[in-house]
Amino acid sequence: MKKTDRFSCELRQDTNKGKEVWTVMYDNDKKKQPWLGMVIPMGGGWSPERRCQEIERRLENFREDGLVSLGYRDDPDTPQQQVLCVKTKSSGENCPLLMTLDVGMDGYEAFRATTKALKNEDVFYQSANSGSFGESRVVYLETFLAEEDKLTGK
């Protein structure tokens, strides 16, 4: 039987910020681990909790398409803004929108800040992203995924 709702939101202690931060969590059947922290300013009048819940919902949908990686890109619909995005097995070279960043927010810096939780999972992050640790522009997700999620998508 396929598991639903692998993603959830939790308030977790962020030692760098010295406070609790809403964090998207992923349950891969072995453990529940942090994926994305709501640590950057976000527009649209959304609270960090509401933003976390929306990203959780979107990731659940992308999971059905076969999660491949997290990254960032320019957005032709909003030229002054970059977006964090998710590649899936069914999206091909496209990187569907996960969240739009505030005007003027650097995509690389936002990507690094929000994915810090994954980077703190030392072995997992380094095995998923061999190469230059500090300059990675993408997080490949396969090593983080439950077995059933590695098989989803096209």
N, C-alpha and C positions, 0 to 999 in steps of 0.2 A: 504494500500500500504506500502510495506516495505521500510524503510529509508536506503539509502546507504550513505557511507562516514560519519559515525559517528565520525571517528577519523580525527584529523587534527594536524598540527604543528603550534605553535605560539612562538614568542619571548616573554617571560614573565620575569618580574623582580624577581630575586632570592635575597631575603634580606640577606641570609647567605653569598652569594658570592659578594653582592654589585654590581651586573651587570645583564644584561639580559641573559637568558638561553633559548635555544631551548627546547620546551616542547611538548610532545605528549598530546593532549587534547581529551576528549571524550564528546560527546553531548548525554545526556540521555533523551532528550526532556524537562526536567525540567530546566536544566542548563548545561553549558559547563564547565567541570572541568578538572584540570590538572591530568595526570596519571603518566607520566615518564619524568623526566628531564634529559637532556643530560649534566650531571654535572661531569662525570668521563672521564679520558683520554681514547680515543678509537683509536685503530690502524687501519691499512689498508688504510691510506691516506684519510679517509672520513672526511669531515667537519661535525661539529655538526648538521648543517642544513640538509645535505644529509642523515646522520645517522637517524635523526628524521623522515625524509620522508620515509625511508626504513622501520623503525619500525612501523610507521603509516600504511604502506601498508600491512605489515605482520599481524598486529593486525586486520585490516579489514578482511583479509582472515581467521584468527582464529575465528573471530566473527561468521562467517557462520557455524563453527563447534561447537559453544556453549562455550563461554568463561567461565572458572571456576575459575582459579587462576593464579597468577604470582609467580614465584619462581626462584631458581637457582640450578644448578647441575654441576657435573663434566662432561666433554665431552670426551668420549673414542677416538674420532677422533683427538683431540688435547689435549693430556695428561697434558700439562703444563698450560692449560687454562680451566677456568670455563665458563659457559654460563648462561645468564638469559633466562628463558623459560616460556611457557604458557601452562597450562593444559586446555584441552577442553573436552566437553562431549564425543566427538568422539575419543579422544586420549587415553582414559582409564587411566592407571597408567603412561603412557609415558608423558614426558614434552617436547614438540617440541621447538626447538631453536627459540629464539627471537633475541638475539645478543650474539656474542662471545666476551669475555672480553680479555683485553691485557694479555700477559704472566705475571704471578706473581700477577695479581690483585685478591684480595680475593673476592670470590663470595658473601659472606654475606655483606661485606662492600659496594660493588658495588650495590647490591640489595637494601640495606638501603638508599644509596645516591640517586639512580634513582627513588625510590618510595616515597621519602620524600614528594613530592607534594600530593600524596594520604594521607599520614599520617597527613598532615596539614589540611585535611578535617575532623578534629577531630571526630565528631559524626559518620560520615560514616565509618572512618577507624576503630574506636573502636568497632562499632557494627559488622563490617565485620570480625574482628579479635579479638574475645574475648580471654582473656588470657594475657600472658606477652607481653605488648606493645613493649618494647624495644628489645625483642629477637625473634620476629616473623620471621620465615623463609619463610613465604608464605603470600600473600595477596589474600584473597578470594574476588571475584569480584561481586558477586550477588547483593549486596546492591548498587553498583555503576551503574548497568546496566539499560538500558531502558527495559520496559516490553517485547517488542518483542525479545530482545536479551536474555532474560531469558528462552525463549521458543525454541531457535534455537539449533541445534546439535541433537544428537541421544538421 
